[in-house]
Amino acid sequence: MLFAATSGDLLVTPWSVAPFVLLLLAIAVLPLVAEKWWHSNLRRAMISLGLAIPVAAYLGYLQWAERQPGLAVLEHSAIEYVDFIVLLAALYTVAGGIVVQGQFRPTPLVNVGVLAIGAVLANIIGTTGASILLIRPLLCINLVRQHRNHLPIFFIFIVSNLGGLLTPLGDPPLLLGFLNGVDFFWTLSMWPHWLVVNGSVLAITLIWDTLAYRREPDRTQFPPRHGSIVVGGKINILFLAGILAAVLMQSPMLAGEYLLHRPWPTVIMAGMAIGSWFATPRSVREHNHYSWGPIVEVAVLFAGIFVTMVPALALLTRHRDDLGVTEPWHYFWLTGILSSGLDNAPTYLAFTALAAGEGGLAELAARQPLILQAISAGAVFMGANTYIGNGPNFLVKSMAEDMGYAMPSFVGYMLYSSLILLPVFALATWLFFVT
């Protein structure tokens, strides 16, 4: 993310992070104390933009009064937001036009199987693509169950975050590393980390869902598994391939003379979404319970987040040398904790820049691979800690609520992630990052 590289040029006051903190508090508290009021995307937009505008004005003041590149950084942030939301909306539209039909009994093994497939698929079409493609089938399979609300939470953990560690396509931080010189296949060196963390959380999911399944009052009413799996809206597989091609063709290593520069990748993704919308029969989207509500919610909230987090990133970049980060486990936890509240991509760039010093990321991967593994794993894994840690998280939450699942509040979700994920991350620290 370009603005992360320039935000260190800003000298901001600590109070300038207040709107970012207030926005996080609004996302955490308002659904609890004013649920009906908060349920309107118009009101969410009022809060989001109401906190973003003072930050934008402050950055303008830095530009005109103090000769700092405030507006340049804001411009980069806006461009990154457009890239982010167009990619998310394109994947949402295209994947929403693919329907997987088949009758499955909503057993723990079926649910864990869907999550395991998603963990692998996340490395091929990204955590966002895998999340949007698989969340509807999982939710539909379990609509007949009463004790089901834990499933979207584990889905966010595994498919939307933990699974996407093995390729640059998996998660935005790894894609940025690839675009900045890290070999495309270098991330495969983290397969033990991926296996331990995903395997542990899948095991917890199996135990949790088995206990919940046993509490179902009448399991005899569940439909039996029969028939073959039928995929509808197959034309969208081509549109999905077009989106992935637009992502990969931003790499000089892969694209060569066909390298795409801004704004063409975003234009292509938007074109794929428009093509999908008109090429997909309405019945397919109706079967998927398709609605624009979830993506609109993500768009309005992240518009505020992308603006208000600029001062926070500036402070992080400015003071990163004062953090005393030296050991791999330091990088893992600090990158991860900050990725939980800030966008994980600029956090990744800030810490790789700290670790690389004057050298580039390719040199860091060759000279200190353990450090880069720690930063990469922290950025990818700990995006699961909060709803805003990674783009698909909030989208999955909104889609689950749209289909009648009760999702925990911002703080409630953090209690789940703390209880389930932190012990797993501690295990990963001991196995891989303590030297």
Protein Blocks (a to p, Z undefined) as FASTA:
>chain_A
ZZlmmmmmpccdfklmmmmmmmmmmmmmmmmmmmmlmmpmklmmmmmmmmmmmmmmmmmm
mmmmnopaklmmmmmmmmmmmmmmmmmmmmmmmmmmpcceddddfdfklmmmmmmmmmmm
mmmnojklmmmmmmmmmmmmmmmpmblmlmmmmmmmmmmmmmmmmbmklpmklmmmmmno
pafklmmmmmmmmmmmmmmmmmmmmmmmmmmmmmpmblmlpccdedjdddehklmmmmmm
mmmmmmmmmpfklnmmmoccdfklmmmmmmmmmmmmmmpcfklmmmnopafklmmmmmmm
mmmmmmmmmmmmmmmmmmmmmnopabfklmmmmmmmmmmmmcfklmmmmmmmmmnmmmcf
klmmmmmmmlmmmmmmmmmmmmmmpmklpmklmmmmmmmmmnopacddfklmmmmmmmmm
mmmmmmmmmmmmmZZ
